Amino acid sequence: MAEAAILAAALDQLARGTEPMEAPLQILDDKLAEKRAARRGNRGIKLNVIPMIDVTFFLLVFFVCANKTLDREEFLRTELSQRGGAVVSPNSLALDEPPLRIELLRIGQQTKIKIIAPMAQPDTFEQLTAIFNSKRYSTENPSGLFPADQPIELAPSQDVPWDDAVAAFNGLVRAGYQQIHFAGPQ
């Protein structure tokens, strides 16, 4: 209220054309400055946490996405010597063999055998056994293409009878292959 009275007196003096007194205006300015300082003092320093949480989640997402690409890396196979030095074995740079894929398809009432490789296509399961027996590398057959531990995927379609899938599996086992597993159709 005192400020309003001082301000009204100063305006009244201006309206009369006389110079307003300096002291009441100085008192008014001092009081207003004190009020502003009091309001600022109550605020204090505040920490805005929301941007820090945003940055934290951004970093979390970045490292999760970056970590997803690391699972495609492969290890270099090395053998450590007794002194701790690394010696690269001849097989360390060899790539893993992709599995040889054999698909069993049902056409009409007959199961068709399709080898996904540039080789002769068998008509029967006995021919499948004969072809893969002739292609297996061994001391008796040094010109064979595939070792006995060559991975083979056997992929029967959904309409192929289970007996035909087992007959193909047994034919590959009779041919001497050890790593045969079933896979879904592509």
Backbone as JSON, one array per atom type, in Angstrom:
{
  "sequence": "MAEAAILAAALDQLARGTEPMEAPLQILDDKLAEKRAARRGNRGIKLNVIPMIDVTFFLLVFFVCANKTLDREEFLRTELSQRGGAVVSPNSLALDEPPLRIELLRIGQQTKIKIIAPMAQPDTFEQLTAIFNSKRYSTENPSGLFPADQPIELAPSQDVPWDDAVAAFNGLVRAGYQQIHFAGPQ",
  "N": [[0.81, -1.19, 0.0], [1.98, 1.18, 0.74], [3.72, 1.64, -1.3], [2.01, 2.18, -3.4], [0.89, 4.57, -2.59], [3.12, 6.27, -2.64], [3.75, 6.17, -5.32], [1.41, 7.28, -6.4], [1.61, 9.89, -5.4], [3.88, 10.79, -6.73], [3.0, 10.73, -9.38], [1.01, 12.61, -9.25], [2.48, 14.93, -8.78], [3.84, 15.09, -11.18], [1.73, 15.56, -12.88], [0.99, 18.12, -12.12], [3.08, 19.47, -13.08], [5.37, 19.88, -11.75], [8.6, 18.94, -10.6], [9.07, 15.58, -9.63], [9.74, 14.36, -6.36], [12.86, 12.99, -5.54], [13.53, 11.16, -3.53], [11.21, 9.59, -2.6], [10.79, 8.01, -4.89], [13.19, 6.63, -5.06], [13.06, 5.12, -2.74], [10.9, 3.51, -3.4], [11.96, 2.08, -5.6], [13.99, 0.68, -4.27], [12.5, -0.96, -2.55], [11.06, -2.54, -4.38], [13.2, -3.87, -5.6], [14.13, -5.35, -3.45], [11.98, -7.11, -3.08], [12.07, -8.55, -5.48], [14.55, -9.82, -5.21], [14.02, -11.41, -3.01], [12.12, -13.14, -4.05], [13.67, -14.49, -5.98], [15.53, -15.75, -4.37], [14.1, -17.76, -3.11], [13.65, -19.62, -5.07], [15.96, -21.23, -5.74], [18.37, -23.69, -6.94], [17.39, -25.76, -9.5], [17.22, -29.07, -10.77], [16.8, -30.32, -13.92], [15.43, -33.25, -14.76], [14.25, -34.74, -16.77], [15.38, -34.41, -19.48], [17.8, -35.73, -18.98], [16.97, -38.36, -18.5], [15.92, -38.95, -21.01], [18.28, -38.91, -22.59], [19.62, -41.04, -21.39], [17.96, -43.26, -22.05], [18.19, -43.12, -24.82], [20.92, -43.77, -25.14], [20.85, -46.35, -24.13], [19.2, -47.69, -26.02], [20.81, -47.34, -28.27], [23.13, -48.89, -27.6], [21.98, -51.42, -27.32], [21.08, -51.9, -29.94], [23.54, -51.79, -31.27], [24.77, -53.97, -30.15], [23.35, -56.08, -31.22], [24.43, -56.51, -33.74], [26.8, -57.73, -33.21], [26.51, -60.46, -32.82], [26.78, -61.76, -35.21], [29.39, -62.09, -35.77], [32.29, -64.17, -36.14], [34.58, -66.45, -34.57], [38.14, -66.64, -34.75], [39.81, -69.53, -35.13], [42.33, -70.62, -33.05], [45.3, -72.17, -31.8], [46.84, -72.35, -28.74], [50.25, -72.28, -27.87], [52.61, -73.91, -25.63], [54.21, -71.91, -24.56], [52.66, -69.7, -24.64], [52.37, -68.26, -26.96], [50.53, -67.64, -29.98], [49.54, -69.96, -32.42], [48.56, -70.35, -35.65], [46.36, -72.68, -36.82], [46.14, -74.93, -39.67], [43.45, -75.26, -40.31], [42.23, -73.03, -39.33], [41.45, -70.84, -40.85], [39.59, -71.92, -42.48], [36.36, -72.04, -43.83], [33.14, -72.73, -42.42], [31.34, -75.5, -43.61], [28.53, -75.12, -45.65], [25.35, -76.67, -45.16], [24.37, -79.46, -47.16], [21.51, -79.51, -49.08], [18.55, -81.36, -49.28], [15.51, -81.7, -50.75], [12.24, -82.94, -50.27], [9.51, -83.42, -52.2], [6.0, -83.49, -52.79], [4.35, -84.71, -55.48], [1.5, -85.24, -57.05], [0.72, -88.54, -56.41], [3.24, -89.31, -55.71], [6.53, -89.09, -54.29], [8.93, -86.69, -54.88], [12.42, -86.41, -55.17], [14.68, -83.88, -54.58], [17.79, -82.65, -55.03], [19.61, -79.98, -53.9], [21.93, -79.07, -55.5], [24.52, -79.11, -58.0], [24.18, -81.88, -59.29], [23.4, -85.32, -60.19], [19.92, -86.08, -60.22], [18.04, -88.11, -58.16], [15.52, -90.69, -58.68], [14.42, -92.56, -57.03], [14.56, -93.76, -53.6], [16.56, -95.64, -53.29], [18.27, -94.97, -55.39], [19.07, -92.48, -54.42], [20.6, -93.28, -52.2], [22.66, -94.66, -53.57], [23.79, -92.62, -55.18], [24.76, -90.79, -53.24], [26.48, -92.44, -51.87], [28.43, -92.86, -53.78], [29.46, -90.31, -53.94], [30.67, -89.84, -51.53], [33.58, -89.08, -49.77], [36.34, -91.12, -49.13], [38.92, -93.48, -48.06], [38.73, -95.55, -49.82], [37.39, -94.32, -51.87], [38.81, -91.87, -53.14], [38.16, -89.81, -54.86], [35.78, -88.75, -54.09], [33.28, -86.28, -53.25], [32.19, -85.32, -50.82], [32.85, -85.35, -47.31], [32.34, -87.84, -44.72], [31.28, -86.55, -42.52], [29.89, -84.43, -43.53], [27.48, -81.92, -43.29], [24.02, -82.47, -43.77], [20.93, -81.37, -44.84], [17.7, -82.43, -44.61], [14.76, -81.8, -46.09], [11.6, -82.24, -45.94], [8.48, -81.53, -47.56], [5.27, -80.39, -46.31], [3.25, -82.12, -47.09], [4.41, -84.56, -47.63], [4.58, -88.03, -47.03], [5.38, -89.45, -43.83], [6.78, -91.85, -43.85], [8.21, -91.74, -46.26], [10.0, -89.64, -45.73], [11.5, -90.78, -43.66], [12.56, -92.94, -45.07], [14.27, -91.61, -46.87], [16.04, -90.48, -45.02], [17.13, -92.83, -43.85], [18.34, -93.9, -46.15], [20.43, -92.07, -46.59], [21.89, -92.48, -44.26], [22.67, -95.15, -44.68], [24.37, -94.64, -46.79], [26.55, -93.68, -45.5], [26.76, -91.23, -44.19], [26.95, -88.91, -41.45], [25.98, -86.58, -40.22], [23.04, -85.74, -40.41], [20.14, -83.92, -40.59], [16.77, -82.82, -40.0], [14.97, -80.27, -41.73], [12.92, -77.37, -42.2], [10.69, -76.65, -44.98], [11.66, -74.36, -47.62]],
  "CA": [[0.0, 0.0, 0.0], [2.84, 2.36, 0.83], [4.27, 1.88, -2.63], [0.96, 2.78, -4.23], [0.74, 5.98, -2.18], [4.3, 7.0, -3.13], [3.61, 6.23, -6.77], [0.33, 8.24, -6.69], [2.11, 11.24, -5.13], [4.81, 11.14, -7.8], [2.21, 10.98, -10.58], [0.31, 13.87, -9.02], [3.45, 16.01, -8.98], [4.1, 15.18, -12.61], [0.55, 16.16, -13.5], [1.02, 19.56, -11.84], [4.19, 20.04, -13.82], [6.54, 20.06, -10.89], [9.56, 17.82, -10.6], [8.79, 14.7, -8.49], [10.85, 14.22, -5.4], [13.71, 11.83, -5.85], [13.6, 10.24, -2.39], [10.17, 8.56, -2.58], [11.0, 7.06, -5.99], [14.34, 5.78, -4.69], [12.55, 4.17, -1.74], [10.07, 2.56, -4.15], [12.86, 1.2, -6.36], [14.67, -0.21, -3.33], [11.54, -1.96, -2.07], [10.79, -3.49, -5.47], [14.4, -4.68, -5.78], [14.17, -6.32, -2.34], [10.97, -8.15, -3.35], [12.58, -9.42, -6.55], [15.63, -10.63, -4.65], [13.42, -12.42, -2.12], [11.51, -14.18, -4.89], [14.73, -15.29, -6.59], [16.19, -16.55, -3.34], [13.25, -18.91, -2.77], [13.66, -20.61, -6.16], [17.07, -22.16, -5.61], [18.82, -24.35, -8.16], [16.6, -26.96, -9.78], [17.82, -29.95, -11.76], [15.79, -30.84, -14.84], [15.79, -34.67, -14.89], [13.64, -35.36, -17.95], [16.35, -34.58, -20.57], [18.81, -36.74, -18.63], [16.34, -39.67, -18.71], [15.86, -39.14, -22.46], [19.62, -39.26, -23.06], [19.92, -42.38, -20.88], [17.25, -44.24, -22.87], [18.81, -43.09, -26.14], [22.16, -44.55, -25.07], [20.46, -47.75, -23.94], [18.74, -48.19, -27.32], [21.98, -47.39, -29.16], [23.99, -50.02, -27.29], [21.26, -52.66, -27.63], [21.14, -52.09, -31.4], [24.92, -52.07, -31.65], [25.1, -55.31, -29.67], [22.7, -57.06, -32.1], [25.29, -56.8, -34.88], [27.98, -58.48, -32.79], [26.29, -61.91, -32.81], [27.1, -62.33, -36.52], [30.83, -62.26, -35.89], [32.78, -65.51, -35.85], [35.88, -66.47, -33.93], [39.25, -67.22, -35.47], [40.28, -70.69, -34.35], [43.78, -70.67, -32.84], [45.76, -73.09, -30.78], [47.9, -71.71, -27.97], [51.38, -73.16, -27.57], [52.93, -73.98, -24.21], [54.82, -70.66, -24.13], [51.66, -68.64, -24.66], [52.23, -67.64, -28.28], [49.45, -68.21, -30.77], [49.91, -70.59, -33.67], [47.36, -70.52, -36.45], [46.3, -74.01, -37.4], [45.74, -74.87, -41.08], [41.99, -75.21, -40.44], [41.68, -71.85, -38.67], [40.85, -69.95, -41.82], [38.61, -72.64, -43.28], [34.97, -71.67, -43.56], [32.25, -73.84, -42.13], [30.64, -75.98, -44.8], [27.07, -75.01, -45.57], [24.76, -78.0, -45.31], [23.83, -79.88, -48.45], [20.05, -79.54, -48.86], [17.75, -82.29, -50.08], [14.08, -81.43, -50.53], [11.29, -83.98, -50.66], [8.29, -82.75, -52.64], [4.91, -84.41, -53.14], [3.73, -84.4, -56.77], [0.5, -86.28, -57.25], [0.83, -89.58, -55.39], [4.63, -89.73, -55.67], [7.46, -88.17, -53.65], [10.05, -86.36, -55.74], [13.64, -86.07, -54.42], [15.37, -82.79, -55.27], [19.06, -82.29, -54.38], [19.94, -78.6, -54.24], [23.35, -79.06, -55.86], [24.66, -79.52, -59.41], [24.48, -83.32, -59.4], [22.29, -86.12, -60.72], [18.74, -86.09, -59.37], [17.52, -89.48, -58.08], [14.08, -90.92, -58.8], [14.0, -93.42, -55.91], [15.42, -93.65, -52.41], [17.73, -96.48, -53.54], [19.17, -94.16, -56.21], [19.61, -91.48, -53.51], [21.67, -93.94, -51.45], [23.76, -94.96, -54.49], [24.46, -91.37, -55.58], [25.52, -90.22, -52.12], [27.58, -93.37, -51.55], [29.5, -92.62, -54.76], [29.99, -88.96, -53.72], [31.3, -89.75, -50.2], [35.04, -89.2, -49.79], [36.91, -92.11, -48.19], [40.17, -94.03, -48.59], [38.35, -96.37, -50.98], [36.89, -93.43, -52.91], [39.47, -90.57, -52.94], [37.59, -88.79, -55.74], [34.48, -88.33, -53.56], [33.12, -84.84, -53.02], [31.75, -84.95, -49.48], [33.3, -86.23, -46.23], [31.24, -88.52, -44.01], [30.68, -85.63, -41.56], [29.26, -83.32, -44.26], [26.12, -81.71, -42.83], [22.99, -82.64, -44.79], [19.58, -80.98, -44.42], [16.63, -83.15, -45.28], [13.63, -80.88, -45.95], [10.36, -82.72, -46.55], [7.36, -80.59, -47.52], [4.28, -80.8, -45.33], [2.37, -83.18, -47.58], [5.18, -85.79, -47.86], [4.34, -89.01, -45.95], [6.5, -89.63, -42.9], [7.55, -93.03, -44.28], [9.16, -91.32, -47.29], [11.05, -88.85, -45.08], [12.36, -91.73, -42.94], [13.28, -93.72, -46.08], [15.37, -90.77, -47.35], [17.01, -90.4, -43.92], [17.82, -94.12, -43.75], [19.2, -94.05, -47.32], [21.64, -91.28, -46.36], [22.67, -93.17, -43.21], [23.3, -96.31, -45.34], [25.45, -94.14, -47.64], [27.7, -93.43, -44.64], [26.8, -89.86, -43.67], [26.71, -88.91, -40.01], [25.32, -85.36, -39.75], [21.81, -85.55, -41.18], [19.07, -83.37, -39.74], [15.57, -82.36, -40.72], [14.77, -78.81, -41.81], [11.63, -76.99, -42.77], [10.77, -76.26, -46.39], [11.95, -72.94, -47.87]],
  "C": [[0.86, 1.26, 0.0], [3.43, 2.67, -0.54], [3.25, 2.56, -3.52], [0.79, 4.26, -3.88], [1.91, 6.81, -2.7], [4.19, 7.2, -4.63], [2.52, 7.25, -7.16], [0.81, 9.66, -6.46], [3.06, 11.68, -6.24], [4.06, 11.46, -9.08], [1.47, 12.31, -10.46], [1.24, 15.05, -9.24], [3.78, 16.17, -10.46], [2.95, 15.85, -13.33], [0.52, 17.68, -13.28], [2.16, 20.24, -12.58], [5.4, 20.29, -12.97], [7.38, 18.8, -10.94], [9.24, 16.91, -9.42], [10.02, 14.59, -7.6], [11.57, 12.91, -5.67], [13.65, 10.79, -4.75], [12.48, 9.21, -2.4], [10.34, 7.54, -3.71], [12.15, 6.11, -5.7], [13.91, 4.72, -3.68], [11.72, 3.09, -2.44], [10.93, 1.58, -4.93], [13.56, 0.21, -5.45], [13.75, -1.32, -2.84], [11.24, -3.01, -3.15], [11.99, -4.41, -5.71], [14.51, -5.73, -4.67], [13.18, -7.46, -2.57], [11.45, -9.11, -4.44], [13.67, -10.35, -6.03], [15.07, -11.73, -3.75], [12.78, -13.54, -2.94], [12.57, -15.07, -5.54], [15.38, -16.21, -5.58], [15.39, -17.8, -2.99], [13.32, -20.0, -3.84], [14.77, -21.65, -5.98], [17.47, -22.74, -6.96], [18.02, -25.62, -8.34], [17.28, -27.75, -10.88], [16.7, -30.51, -12.62], [16.19, -32.27, -15.22], [15.29, -35.27, -16.19], [14.61, -35.45, -19.13], [17.43, -35.61, -20.26], [18.25, -38.15, -18.82], [16.26, -39.96, -20.2], [17.22, -39.57, -23.02], [19.99, -40.67, -22.62], [19.23, -43.45, -21.73], [17.8, -44.27, -24.29], [20.09, -43.92, -26.16], [21.86, -46.03, -24.91], [20.04, -48.37, -25.27], [19.92, -48.31, -28.28], [22.83, -48.62, -28.87], [23.29, -51.36, -27.51], [21.31, -52.93, -29.13], [22.55, -52.42, -31.86], [25.31, -53.48, -31.24], [24.48, -56.39, -30.57], [23.59, -57.43, -33.28], [26.48, -57.66, -34.5], [27.77, -59.99, -32.84], [26.59, -62.56, -34.15], [28.6, -62.55, -36.7], [31.21, -63.7, -35.56], [34.18, -65.41, -35.27], [36.91, -67.1, -34.85], [39.81, -68.35, -34.59], [41.8, -70.67, -34.25], [44.1, -71.67, -31.76], [46.92, -72.42, -30.06], [49.01, -72.72, -27.69], [51.65, -73.12, -26.07], [53.52, -72.66, -23.7], [53.85, -69.49, -24.19], [51.52, -67.94, -25.99], [51.12, -68.33, -29.05], [49.99, -68.77, -32.07], [48.61, -70.83, -34.43], [47.4, -71.9, -37.09], [45.86, -73.91, -38.86], [44.23, -74.75, -41.27], [41.39, -73.92, -39.88], [41.01, -70.88, -39.64], [39.82, -70.63, -42.71], [37.21, -72.22, -42.87], [34.16, -72.91, -43.24], [31.49, -74.2, -43.4], [29.15, -75.72, -44.64], [26.47, -76.39, -45.77], [24.26, -78.23, -46.74], [22.33, -80.1, -48.24], [19.39, -80.5, -49.83], [16.29, -82.03, -49.74], [13.26, -82.61, -51.04], [9.97, -83.29, -50.96], [7.25, -83.79, -53.02], [4.26, -83.91, -54.42], [2.78, -85.54, -57.08], [0.54, -87.27, -56.09], [2.25, -90.05, -55.19], [5.49, -88.65, -55.01], [8.65, -87.96, -54.57], [11.22, -85.92, -54.87], [14.38, -85.02, -55.23], [16.61, -82.42, -54.45], [19.41, -80.88, -54.85], [21.46, -78.52, -54.41], [23.44, -79.49, -57.32], [25.11, -80.97, -59.51], [23.24, -84.04, -59.88], [21.15, -86.16, -59.71], [18.16, -87.51, -59.36], [16.0, -89.54, -58.23], [13.55, -91.74, -57.62], [14.96, -93.23, -54.74], [16.66, -94.53, -52.54], [18.75, -95.72, -54.39], [19.82, -93.05, -55.37], [20.78, -92.07, -52.73], [22.88, -94.19, -52.35], [24.52, -93.69, -54.88], [25.32, -90.83, -54.45], [26.64, -91.15, -51.67], [28.74, -93.14, -52.52], [30.14, -91.24, -54.56], [30.71, -88.81, -52.38], [32.79, -89.99, -50.33], [35.46, -90.21, -48.73], [38.22, -92.61, -48.79], [39.89, -94.91, -49.8], [37.9, -95.51, -52.15], [37.53, -92.05, -52.74], [38.93, -89.46, -53.84], [36.21, -88.33, -55.27], [34.45, -86.86, -53.24], [32.9, -84.48, -51.55], [32.35, -85.89, -48.44], [32.09, -86.83, -45.51], [30.56, -87.58, -43.0], [30.11, -84.38, -42.22], [27.84, -83.14, -43.73], [25.12, -81.76, -43.99], [21.66, -82.25, -44.16], [18.58, -81.76, -45.26], [15.35, -82.36, -45.02], [12.4, -81.44, -46.64], [9.27, -81.65, -46.49], [6.27, -81.18, -46.62], [3.4, -81.96, -45.79], [3.1, -84.49, -47.9], [4.9, -86.77, -46.71], [5.6, -89.21, -45.1], [7.36, -90.82, -43.3], [8.58, -92.66, -45.35], [10.3, -90.5, -46.7], [12.02, -89.77, -44.34], [13.16, -92.57, -43.92], [14.45, -92.91, -46.63], [16.45, -90.65, -46.27], [17.81, -91.7, -43.81], [18.74, -94.36, -44.94], [20.5, -93.27, -47.17], [22.52, -91.91, -45.27], [23.37, -94.39, -43.81], [24.44, -95.88, -46.25], [26.67, -93.73, -46.82], [27.8, -92.02, -44.08], [26.32, -89.82, -42.22], [25.93, -87.7, -39.52], [24.11, -85.04, -40.64], [20.77, -84.99, -40.21], [17.94, -82.87, -40.61], [15.48, -80.84, -40.66], [13.42, -78.54, -42.43], [11.78, -76.62, -44.23], [11.01, -74.77, -46.52], [10.92, -72.33, -48.76]]
}
